[in-house]
Amino acid sequence: METGKPSRINGNVKNSSLITNLLEGCCVEVPCLVDKEGIHPCYVGDLPAQLAALNRTNINVSRTGRQRDS
């Protein structure tokens, strides 16, 4: 962003329909394009079922902890 030179990174961002078979709003790591305008997360779509299930086990633990605190 500082140099204005576009680049690609893997970033942790809020899931806003980027990975479609994971919970909306959870934290996901996706490819991101970075330029002088900022960080632009890339759409991924559905993960393979086995991978989504593995991710959900971690998401559910975080989600349960937040619900308990509320």
Protein Blocks (a to p, Z undefined) as FASTA:
>chain_A
ZZopacddddddddehkammbcehiacdddddddfkbccdddebjadfklmmmmmmmmmm
mmmmmmmmZZ
